[in-house]
Amino acid sequence: MTTDSAPLLEGRDLLQLYAAPTGPTQALRGVDIAVRGGRISAVTGPSGSGKSTLLAVLAMRERPAGGELRHRGRLVAGLSRRQLQSLRRREIGWVAQRPTHSLFPQLDALGQILEMARLRGVPCDDNAARASLAEVDLEEVARAKPAVLSGGEQQRLAVAAAAVGAPALLVADEPTAELDDDSAALVLRLLRDRASQGSAVVVATHDARAIAAADTVYRFRHGVLSGSQDAGRDHTTTIDGQGRLQLPPEALPLFPDRRVVVTVVDGHVELRRAE
Ligand SMILES: Nc1ncnc2c1ncn2[C@@H]1O[C@H](COP(=O)(O)OP(=O)(O)OP(=O)(O)O)[C@@H](O)[C@H]1O
């Protein structure tokens, strides 16, 4: 398990470029990030802001065009293809934005779990695999292949498979996007369980349910990390006669132009940046 003092992954000045008809798109522009075991990190921001790109770089599916990524202190760029392949297979769980992209089309749900365990070198028999499916309420489709599952079932299966054996790094792109509240709660509980077993969990998300479940929220804008916030820090403040309140200093970078959308939900108030 990675402790708080030693990040599992450290990205410095990460840059990613993609070719586009109008010239290169800078999908990541100088991103610094440290990812630690035992925590859920949520990466959020508008569509096209670079969330998926960051996840692909952190999961070592893409090499950054610039900057450096270290894994347990070691430069990822210095790993051989074989080392990288073995690291990805054994230590990194990946849930693609389209869940079928991280599933084996020819295997049924039970087979997905067993195959992932085999690749990862984790002991797993049929009973253990069925227990993994039960965590996301998929026991009844144990013999179904991805093509016949609903979008939400595919998504839950992709998360369950990626989470087999609590990999050191578990990266999931929009893991709750297709899910109703009950299913989202199962997935978020599973992610929390793996974090408590030591996994560093990183999700890209627009989903308030996933953001609320995270320990740290990173906010992205135009490929730049515009702020981060640790959960669980309560601040007591007063509201004046006109309804004004003072935000804590660390909340201010979340509202660079000082415009805020205020929503009253279920007896509490949410503040978010006006887009
Ligand atoms: N393979 C690619 N080729 C070319 N451009 C790409 C590629 N992948 C991403 N981009 C561009 O890079 C930028 C960041 O995209 P990315 O998918 O990382 O954003 P995102 O925040 O995950 O968006 P969404 O919330 O819509 O999934 C966008 O401008 C996108 O068009």
The ligand as a Gaussian input file, in Angstrom:
#p B3LYP/6-31G(d) Opt

LIG

0 1
 N       -7.232000      11.190000     -29.960000
 C       -7.435000      12.505000     -30.107000
 N       -7.136000      13.121000     -31.270000
 C       -7.309000      14.449000     -31.420000
 N       -7.787000      15.287000     -30.464000
 C       -8.102000      14.709000     -29.285000
 C       -7.943000      13.314000     -29.046000
 N       -8.354000      13.060000     -27.778000
 C       -8.727000      14.233000     -27.251000
 N       -8.584000      15.243000     -28.153000
 C       -8.856000      16.658000     -27.908000
 O       -8.167000      17.010000     -26.708000
 C       -8.988000      17.862000     -25.902000
 C       -9.236000      17.217000     -24.546000
 O      -10.066000      16.086000     -24.751000
 P      -10.472000      15.086000     -23.574000
 O      -11.202000      13.944000     -24.202000
 O       -9.279000      14.768000     -22.747000
 O      -11.484000      16.009000     -22.740000
 P      -12.532000      15.591000     -21.600000
 O      -12.436000      16.657000     -20.566000
 O      -12.300000      14.192000     -21.167000
 O      -13.925000      15.709000     -22.355000
 P      -15.319000      14.890000     -22.119000
 O      -15.833000      15.317000     -20.773000
 O      -16.175000      15.388000     -23.245000
 O      -14.991000      13.422000     -22.198000
 C      -10.253000      18.116000     -26.694000
 O      -10.068000      19.334000     -27.400000
 C      -10.323000      16.943000     -27.647000
 O      -10.984000      17.300000     -28.833000

